[in-house]
Amino acid sequence: ANGYVEAVALGSDGMVSEGSGQNLFVVRDGEIATPPINGSNLQGLTRASALQLAAEAGVPVRIEPIPREALYVADELFFTGTATEVMPIASLDRIAIGNGRRGPITERIQQRYQDIIHGRSEDVYGWMSLRGGGV
């Protein structure tokens, strides 16, 4: 009805948990924050990949509870998930995030992720390796 594409869920503690099927990342002042895995959110493989890529890029990451209000003052927001991969969030509740476009940290992580999974860059993390006997 309001044209929203995705939702942001809160945990039982009232803090940000995740999207409807994605993990959420907040970028502010050159650092990334993401909620801890606490039973109300998904321990995603793509989340783990984004954390590896942030470390590779030298971007500090904090895993900590995030109040909903922090989303509105973020420089960048992005989701990660199996279907969404690394997806920038342009607005929340009709409020532009940053300049309303993909920010430089999201772009770097998104591009590096895409380069690895599409074979344009070496898979130094073993993400594309067959595990456990396969089918």
Helices and strands as residue ranges (DSSP letters): E 8-10, E 16-19, E 23-28, E 31-34, H 45-57, E 61-63, H 68-72, E 76-81, E 85-88, E 91-92, E 95-96, H 104-117
